[in-house]
């Protein structure tokens, strides 16, 4: 397998963020207790948008720490994202953002029972690699800027 350039890894990562339906989200409580869960993925071109009940461990952990990690599911084509994160009640989410999430994720939390929160993950670091040969050069985003 030939190693991909940073530009190719970025393009592949963006394609996956735009097309994949789900993402694994890892958070930790303020005390350090880990939590991992799959959620529906919506990518707005800059941020990962997710929905969960506001009392869920994921929302509580993000409220406490302001941090999350995301990973796309394929272990042969790894994408790991370190992000700052915020929780916003869906009732305070602008309609265009909520509509975008609903269209991209294929479901609308506003039409479901119970309260829902929008999680917005702003990528700070992204690593992408296919197998051991691509471990070198796996960082394709640093401090929120794409590496070229």
C-alpha positions as CSV (number, residue, x, y, z in Angstrom):
1,X,0.0,0.0,0.0
2,X,1.3,3.4,-0.9
3,X,1.2,6.1,1.8
4,X,-1.2,8.9,1.1
5,X,-0.2,12.5,1.2
6,X,-1.6,14.9,3.8
7,X,-3.9,16.4,1.1
8,X,-5.2,12.9,0.2
9,X,-5.8,12.0,3.8
10,X,-7.6,15.3,4.4
11,X,-9.8,14.8,1.3
12,X,-10.6,11.2,2.4
13,X,-11.4,12.3,5.9
14,X,-13.7,15.1,4.7
15,X,-15.5,12.6,2.4
16,X,-16.1,10.3,5.3
17,X,-17.3,13.0,7.6
18,X,-19.8,14.1,4.9
19,X,-21.0,10.6,4.1
20,X,-20.9,8.3,7.2
21,X,-24.0,7.9,9.3
22,X,-22.4,7.3,12.7
23,X,-19.4,8.2,14.9
24,X,-18.0,6.9,18.1
25,X,-17.9,9.6,20.8
26,X,-15.6,9.3,23.8
27,X,-15.9,11.6,26.8
28,X,-14.8,11.5,30.4
29,X,-16.3,12.9,33.6
30,X,-14.5,15.6,35.6
31,X,-13.3,12.8,37.8
32,X,-11.9,10.9,34.8
33,X,-14.5,8.2,34.4
34,X,-14.6,7.2,30.6
35,X,-17.7,6.9,28.5
36,X,-18.0,5.7,24.9
37,X,-21.1,5.7,22.7
38,X,-22.0,5.7,19.0
39,X,-24.2,8.7,17.9
40,X,-25.7,9.8,14.6
41,X,-23.1,12.0,12.7
42,X,-23.8,15.3,11.1
43,X,-20.9,17.3,9.6
44,X,-21.6,21.0,8.8
45,X,-18.3,21.5,7.0
46,X,-16.5,22.8,10.2
47,X,-18.0,21.0,13.2
48,X,-19.4,17.6,14.1
49,X,-23.1,17.9,15.3
50,X,-24.7,15.3,17.5
51,X,-27.8,14.9,19.5
52,X,-28.4,13.2,22.9
53,X,-30.6,13.8,25.9
54,X,-29.1,16.6,28.1
55,X,-28.9,14.3,31.1
56,X,-26.9,11.6,29.3
57,X,-23.3,10.8,30.4
58,X,-22.0,12.2,27.1
59,X,-23.7,15.6,27.6
60,X,-22.9,15.8,31.3
61,X,-19.2,15.0,30.6
62,X,-19.0,17.6,27.9
63,X,-20.6,20.1,30.2
64,X,-18.0,19.3,32.8
65,X,-14.9,19.2,30.6
66,X,-15.6,20.9,27.3
67,X,-13.8,18.0,25.5
68,X,-14.6,14.9,23.5
69,X,-13.0,12.6,21.1
70,X,-14.6,11.1,18.0
71,X,-13.7,8.2,15.8
72,X,-15.1,6.9,12.6
73,X,-15.8,3.2,12.7
74,X,-13.4,1.7,10.2
75,X,-10.3,0.2,11.9
76,X,-8.6,-0.2,8.5
77,X,-9.0,3.5,7.7
78,X,-8.6,5.2,11.1
79,X,-9.8,8.8,11.8
80,X,-9.5,10.1,15.4
81,X,-10.6,13.6,16.2
82,X,-9.8,15.5,19.4
83,X,-12.3,18.3,19.8
84,X,-13.5,21.1,22.1
85,X,-17.2,20.6,22.7
86,X,-20.3,22.4,23.9
87,X,-23.8,21.4,24.7
88,X,-26.8,23.4,23.6
89,X,-30.5,22.6,24.4
90,X,-32.3,21.9,21.1
91,X,-34.9,24.5,21.9
92,X,-32.1,27.1,21.9
93,X,-30.5,25.8,18.7
94,X,-31.0,28.0,15.6
95,X,-33.6,26.5,13.2
96,X,-31.1,26.3,10.3
97,X,-28.6,24.3,12.4
98,X,-31.4,22.0,13.8
99,X,-32.7,21.6,10.2
100,X,-29.3,20.8,8.9
101,X,-28.7,18.2,11.7
102,X,-32.1,16.6,11.0
103,X,-31.5,16.4,7.2
104,X,-27.9,15.0,7.5
105,X,-28.6,12.6,10.4
106,X,-31.9,11.3,9.1
107,X,-33.9,12.1,12.2
108,X,-35.2,15.2,14.0
109,X,-34.8,15.3,17.8
110,X,-37.4,18.1,17.9
111,X,-40.0,15.6,16.8
112,X,-39.1,13.0,19.4
113,X,-40.4,12.7,23.0
114,X,-38.2,14.1,25.7
115,X,-35.6,16.8,25.9
116,X,-32.6,16.8,23.5
117,X,-29.3,18.6,23.4
118,X,-27.1,19.5,20.4
119,X,-23.5,18.6,20.9
120,X,-21.1,20.7,18.8
121,X,-17.6,19.3,18.5
122,X,-15.0,21.7,17.0
123,X,-12.0,19.6,15.8
124,X,-8.6,20.7,17.2
125,X,-6.5,17.7,16.2
126,X,-7.3,15.0,13.6
127,X,-5.2,11.9,13.0
128,X,-5.9,9.7,9.9
129,X,-4.0,6.5,8.9
130,X,-4.4,3.2,7.0
131,X,-2.2,0.7,8.7
132,X,1.2,0.9,10.3
133,X,3.0,2.4,7.2
134,X,0.8,5.5,7.6
135,X,1.5,6.1,11.3
136,X,4.1,8.6,10.3
137,X,2.4,11.8,9.1
138,X,-1.0,10.8,10.6
139,X,-1.7,14.2,12.0
140,X,-3.7,16.1,9.4
141,X,-5.0,18.9,11.7
142,X,-3.2,20.8,14.5
143,X,-4.7,23.5,16.7
144,X,-7.8,23.6,14.4
145,X,-5.8,24.1,11.2
146,X,-5.4,21.6,8.4
147,X,-1.8,20.4,7.9
148,X,-0.5,20.6,4.3
